[in-house]
């Protein structure tokens, strides 16, 4: 028992010891936890302090770099200020003394210095910038003066006729001067240079070039302008304009040649983006003079439209081609040429209707017509106009296409400024064959002429036969002038020949009306119920004696009267036929038609009744042979 108690007491003591140790460990654990908390708090504080130090270090580094850059900038700013004296000496001396390359290099250094100073915006640099701006402005002025003086050596007008006649190219600027002018323009066209030159939007070099070379172009072309006007007016008032007699072709050729040479100069001197501006400005004065010349020619054409409208067609063709080629070369001047040509083009459009109206007006004003049936000179005049039209296919194709097929029948109203610019629906027919348009116009003119002449002949000529010869003669003149010229090609299709033939038949028919009288005398009446047929010979020839024998006295007298009537009418018409004036082909045609009309009837009548006067010739004046000879003599 004692042993068990002793063991229990020992275990209890050990437990107490363990409990005491556990309490110590708990105290130590709490101390450790407290220490870890304090350590973590201290670490966080240290971390925050390190971040603050790092941030301040970065700010200090940026500030240090900025200070370094400022110091460098100050050094650069002080450099130009210190070199101002050297640049001033160069600028004041001028490019002639120091040489253009050194002068331009000095200006570029001043330009760079001003750019650097402007970027800092420091008050200390304001005085230096003002001085440098003055130097840059003076340098620009001296460069402009050099540009002007160099160009002034080559502004003496030339005589274009010399180059045109000998097919020589127009002069261009020497290569040495071109290189110098190009170098000057390269600087004057810079933004800095423009700012220093009162903020000009246009490069000073372009302005100077356009002023001097524009005067050169205008002066060189002045004589051609005057010659164009004088040569266009140098003809009789009723004479149709002959192609190429006006100096406008030479004038346009001179413009093309000298403008092309000028574009070569411009493309060698100025930068590509300035070519169009420089070329347009340089040519402006010469083009204004050209437009003025065309306006004066237009006034002359409008006052003599029936004869000088062909000059308008020529101008449209020439100027259109020149404008197109120059636009292909430079990409410019298309609009100025179109504006200059517009009055002439509108006159050309209105002239088509005016020519047709002139035909009506001229025929209507005729007080007399040839009493012998000969054609009127006006027919030849009209056909000469039509022949002349074929010389201007290009311009007429353009004008007629814009006008529209058939719209030339009515003269456009002049009361509205827009009346001539408003196209009809037909003008949008871009597929229309331009040759057919010209053919339609020519046939409309011919139709108007013949219709007007026919109406006038009905009033003024005393008989239809003379009116028929009159129409036939005019048709013959028309047909001959068609066949002998390019009109034959233009009118080869579209029924033109048929229309002309219709008028020829109309004239022939009117003439043959008078020959119905002798034909009516050859008409007899046969009664098939009054006995046997008239006896015929073995070869089918009618026995005239037998026919006469069967006739009563009244019938015989009637036959005799018919022969007498025929003889009188035939002789009278034959004499009248020979007295009328007929074109060779008309006389031949009408003689054939009369022969075809008279001869068969007379042969039949003669075969039956020639024995009525028993060969004495008292009534039967002509046998078949002699009548055939008389008819042949009509041709």
Helices and strands as residue ranges (DSSP letters): H 2-93, H 95-98, H 100-120, G 123-125, H 126-152, H 160-165, H 175-188, H 191-196, H 204-233, H 248-269, G 272-274, H 275-303, H 305-330, H 334-364, H 377-389, H 393-403, G 407-409, G 425-428, H 434-460, H 464-483, H 487-490, H 496-512, G 513-515, H 516-521, H 544-550, H 553-579, H 584-609, G 610-613, H 624-633
